[in-house]
Amino acid sequence: MKAVHLADASPSGSGSRSRRGRSFATRLLGLASILIASVATAGAGTAGPQLVYPRGIDVSARPPSGLYPGVDAGSCCWMARRAQLAVSVPPNANAMIITLFVPKYALVGTQMQTLTATIDSAGKQSVCCLGPGIHELAFAVPSSHANPMTISLQMSTTFVPARVGEGADQRQLSVLLRGIEWRNTFGNGLASTLLDPRLLAAFLILYAALFVCAVIGTFRRPIFGAVLLIGTSPFALYIPIDGTTLTLPKTTLVAVLLGLALRGVSGTLLRDRRLAWLLIAQVAFAAMVLLSLYHAAVGGPVWREFLKQLQYALTGVVAFLAFRADSPETRERWIRAALMATTAIVSLAALFQLRSGAPMGVYIAGEAFSRIAGPLEGPNQLGAFLGIALPVLLAFAISRTARLLDYAVLVLGCLAVLLTFSRGGVTALAVGLGLVLASFGADRLKKVAYRVVAVLFAATFLLAVLQFAGVGSPGLARIAFGGGSGAEGFNGGLGTRAQLWRGAYILWRSSPLLGVGAGNYELELAQTGAPGVRTHANSVYFQTLAEEGSLGFVALLGLAIASIRVLTGKGSSVLPTAMLAVIVALWFHQITDDVTFYPKVGILLWTMLGIGVAAAHTPD
């Protein structure tokens, strides 16, 4: 007896529709390959390499001194001991974030680097103890400053590449300056980035065209709305608007909702108990996020996180309606095509970073490796994004007549996840793929697989909780979750999980019931003994405990249980079976990463959750 019955039965004419669906997917993937190839070969016929400066540097206002431009993102940009730069400051910014990369060989004769910044004529600000890796360092912006503003940077030590076996370069270098960004710590944590007027105009034209196409497409075929939600989820093209941003997924969500409304999609489709339970759980969690305002030192981030949770819920509802309102004979083929095209584009873009320069690196046994991220915010996020898409594509390949194209996209995506070097992402992908394979075997095999994952989850979570409370074995935790001592343990200024989880525990103890406020963890972390570290807690469970307290943690557990329960049961569709494997693997992944903190991951997840629930059950 099989765990699911997925015969590809369809009415007369389904063969031609199947061929059209395959042809559509092939054309989409062919277009994706052409676009990626054009990017890869761009500039091949130019007279010489184009110089690349760090993002945020205003080269037109004043050429920087002491900073050597690169020829691509990976080689940008070496700094001498001292550098002077000009930057344009957004009007609502009061904090400057400088991103540095310290190579291991740049610390010859010393354990750490120190950066001293002087902004205009204001006093000096220093950050010490910078070990190998990426560092995101915050500096206060004086209330009165010129615009463009002058920044003077000085590192504590330098090295000569030729003397440490890194080529023949005889320059005195210090670190790689990656970029400068801005924050408003009194608002929602963001500051408007100044866009070139021509770029802004191009973005607005693109947004308008997408909006019109999404409305018309959804009006004609509701499933096109779900396809667009999937296709735009990994791409943002941020347009800053007074402390927040306009993005492609937000625009698409509103347009698809309008298209469904104009089409007259009946609200009776929402009378589904599974959808109701999922929404109740999500709204309850969003309410706990808003309630965390009570102890929040900064209110803006709380509202940002609250609205984000509502956006996720609305995305699930819209995806549910778009899938349920369309023809049952073809809608799964459109979802399959959208996932294949999106996975291929994201994976190719990520793998291209091996040539153009990856955003992060990692040292393994003394060797440096690039960690690719593609259009996502980081390697862990890319691993989570593909960890949602790939198990669903595997389920489609198993349940239908698989083609070479299916396996090519699966291999491409799995390779991209492996090259993120995200242990949580790789493990979660293995769990998701394994559960999908088990789901197409005997019922007994499926039950055993899920029980094994439950035991692994419990053991991993218990080990993490001991580390969170500071009573676990440091050696065992280092093996399981990474981290080390000295410069390697500083983890590039992002902190080890031991630091981040211990900081979350301290913050939770300060406000155990309601937490310190959603989005406030990174603002309060420095007070817990992690100077120079500004990031999230690398665990959705411990981040929630710190920011929303015990009440928020209970609401999070309710959401986890609801998201699993609404996908259980037998049915004729492949989507609920695949999404059950995905959601279990994702909750496992989030022991060591808070990936749904990032909208690109959260939007794809909730789009697929809405589709999975719509395919799982018919309304009562």
QUIPEGI-V736300 format. One record per backbone hydrogen bond with DSSP energy under -1.0 kcal/mol. CO is the residue of the C=O (numbers start at 1). NH is the residue of the N-H. E is the energy in kcal/mol with one decimal. If there is no record, write none. Layout:
BEGIN
CO NH E
CO NH E
END
This chain:
BEGIN
1 443 -1.0
7 9 -1.9
11 14 -1.8
13 17 -1.8
14 18 -2.9
15 19 -2.3
16 20 -2.3
17 21 -2.7
18 22 -2.7
19 23 -2.7
20 24 -2.6
21 25 -2.4
22 26 -2.6
23 27 -2.5
24 28 -2.4
25 29 -2.6
26 30 -2.5
27 31 -2.5
28 32 -2.4
29 33 -2.4
30 34 -2.2
31 35 -2.5
32 36 -2.6
33 37 -2.7
34 38 -2.4
35 39 -1.9
36 40 -2.5
37 41 -1.9
41 44 -2.0
43 46 -1.4
52 70 -2.4
54 57 -1.5
55 180 -2.4
57 59 -1.2
58 62 -1.4
65 84 -2.2
66 80 -2.6
70 52 -3.2
77 177 -2.9
78 68 -3.1
79 174 -2.5
81 155 -2.5
83 153 -3.0
84 65 -2.1
85 151 -2.6
86 58 -2.9
87 149 -3.5
90 93 -1.5
94 141 -2.0
95 183 -2.4
96 139 -2.4
97 181 -2.5
98 137 -2.8
99 178 -2.4
99 179 -1.2
100 135 -2.7
101 176 -2.5
102 133 -2.5
103 106 -1.3
104 107 -1.4
107 110 -1.8
113 130 -2.4
114 156 -1.2
115 127 -2.5
116 154 -1.9
117 125 -2.4
118 152 -2.7
119 122 -2.6
125 117 -3.3
127 115 -2.6
130 113 -1.6
132 492 -1.1
133 102 -2.5
135 100 -2.4
137 98 -2.8
139 96 -3.4
149 87 -2.5
150 120 -3.1
151 85 -2.8
152 118 -2.6
153 83 -2.2
154 116 -2.6
159 173 -2.9
160 163 -1.4
161 164 -1.2
161 166 -2.7
169 162 -2.5
173 159 -2.6
175 79 -2.2
176 101 -2.5
178 55 -1.2
179 99 -2.7
181 97 -2.5
183 94 -2.2
183 95 -1.7
184 187 -1.1
184 189 -1.7
196 200 -2.9
197 201 -2.3
198 202 -2.1
199 203 -2.5
200 204 -2.5
201 205 -2.1
202 206 -2.3
203 207 -2.8
204 208 -2.5
205 209 -2.5
206 210 -2.7
207 211 -2.7
208 212 -2.3
209 213 -2.5
210 214 -2.8
211 215 -2.3
212 216 -2.6
213 217 -3.0
214 218 -2.4
215 219 -2.1
216 220 -2.1
217 221 -2.8
221 224 -1.9
222 225 -1.4
223 227 -2.2
224 228 -2.3
225 229 -2.0
226 230 -2.0
227 231 -2.7
228 232 -2.2
232 235 -1.6
236 248 -1.9
239 246 -2.8
241 244 -1.5
244 241 -3.1
246 239 -2.1
247 251 -2.3
248 252 -2.8
249 253 -2.5
250 254 -2.0
251 255 -2.3
252 256 -2.9
253 257 -2.1
254 258 -2.2
255 259 -2.5
256 260 -2.5
257 261 -2.1
258 262 -2.7
259 263 -1.7
260 265 -2.1
266 269 -1.4
267 270 -1.7
268 271 -1.8
270 272 -2.7
272 276 -2.5
273 277 -2.6
274 278 -2.1
275 279 -2.6
276 280 -2.6
277 281 -2.1
278 282 -2.1
279 283 -3.0
280 284 -2.2
281 285 -1.8
282 286 -2.5
283 287 -2.3
284 288 -1.7
285 289 -1.9
286 290 -2.2
287 291 -2.4
288 292 -1.2
290 293 -1.7
291 294 -1.8
299 303 -1.7
300 304 -2.1
301 305 -2.5
302 306 -2.5
303 307 -2.6
304 308 -1.8
305 309 -2.0
306 310 -1.9
307 311 -2.3
308 312 -2.2
309 313 -2.0
310 314 -2.6
311 315 -2.5
312 316 -2.2
313 317 -2.0
314 318 -2.7
315 319 -2.5
316 320 -2.2
317 321 -2.5
318 322 -2.7
319 323 -2.2
320 324 -2.7
321 325 -2.3
323 326 -1.1
327 330 -1.0
327 331 -1.6
330 334 -1.5
331 335 -1.8
332 336 -2.5
333 337 -2.3
334 338 -2.5
335 339 -2.6
336 340 -2.3
337 341 -2.5
338 342 -2.5
339 343 -2.6
340 344 -2.4
341 345 -2.4
342 346 -2.6
343 347 -2.5
344 348 -2.5
345 349 -2.5
346 350 -2.0
347 351 -2.7
348 352 -2.0
350 353 -1.2
351 354 -1.6
352 355 -1.7
352 356 -2.1
353 357 -2.2
356 74 -1.8
360 371 -2.9
362 369 -2.7
364 367 -1.9
367 364 -2.8
369 362 -2.4
373 376 -1.7
378 382 -2.1
379 383 -2.5
380 384 -1.9
381 385 -2.6
382 386 -2.5
383 387 -1.4
385 388 -1.0
385 389 -1.5
386 390 -2.8
389 393 -2.2
390 394 -2.6
391 395 -2.1
392 396 -2.2
393 397 -2.4
394 398 -2.2
395 399 -2.4
396 400 -1.9
403 407 -1.5
404 408 -2.3
405 409 -2.2
406 410 -2.1
407 411 -2.6
408 412 -2.4
409 413 -2.7
410 414 -2.6
411 415 -2.4
412 416 -1.9
413 417 -2.2
414 418 -2.4
415 419 -2.0
417 420 -1.3
418 421 -1.3
419 372 -1.4
422 426 -3.0
423 427 -2.3
424 428 -2.5
425 429 -2.2
426 430 -2.3
427 431 -2.3
428 432 -2.9
429 433 -2.9
430 434 -2.4
431 435 -2.5
432 436 -2.0
433 437 -2.4
434 438 -2.3
435 439 -1.9
438 441 -1.7
441 3 -1.7
442 446 -2.0
443 447 -2.4
444 448 -2.5
445 449 -2.4
446 450 -2.2
447 451 -2.1
448 452 -2.5
449 453 -2.1
450 454 -2.1
451 455 -2.2
452 456 -2.4
453 457 -2.8
454 458 -2.4
455 459 -2.5
456 460 -2.6
457 461 -3.0
458 462 -2.3
459 463 -2.2
460 464 -2.4
461 465 -2.6
462 466 -2.2
463 467 -1.7
464 468 -2.8
465 469 -2.4
466 471 -2.4
466 472 -1.3
473 477 -2.6
474 478 -2.2
475 479 -1.7
476 480 -2.3
477 481 -3.4
478 482 -1.6
485 489 -1.2
488 491 -1.2
490 495 -1.6
491 494 -1.6
496 500 -2.7
497 501 -3.0
498 502 -1.8
499 503 -2.5
500 504 -2.0
501 505 -2.2
502 506 -2.2
503 507 -2.3
504 508 -2.5
505 509 -2.4
506 510 -1.3
511 515 -1.8
512 550 -3.0
513 551 -1.8
517 520 -2.2
520 524 -1.9
521 525 -1.5
524 527 -1.5
525 528 -2.2
526 529 -1.0
530 533 -1.6
539 543 -2.5
540 544 -1.8
541 545 -2.0
542 546 -2.2
543 547 -2.6
544 548 -2.9
546 516 -2.5
547 517 -2.0
548 552 -1.6
549 553 -2.0
550 554 -2.2
551 555 -2.0
552 556 -2.2
553 557 -2.4
554 558 -2.2
555 559 -2.0
556 560 -2.5
557 561 -2.6
558 562 -2.5
559 563 -2.6
560 564 -1.2
561 565 -2.8
562 566 -2.3
564 567 -1.2
565 568 -1.2
574 578 -2.3
575 579 -2.9
576 580 -2.0
577 581 -1.4
578 582 -2.1
579 583 -2.8
580 584 -2.0
581 585 -2.2
582 586 -2.4
583 587 -2.1
584 588 -1.7
585 589 -2.5
586 590 -2.1
588 591 -1.5
589 592 -1.6
590 540 -1.7
595 598 -1.5
598 601 -1.1
598 602 -2.4
599 603 -3.2
600 604 -1.0
601 605 -2.4
602 606 -2.5
603 607 -2.3
604 608 -2.5
605 609 -2.3
606 610 -2.3
607 611 -2.0
608 612 -2.8
609 613 -2.6
610 614 -2.1
611 615 -2.1
END
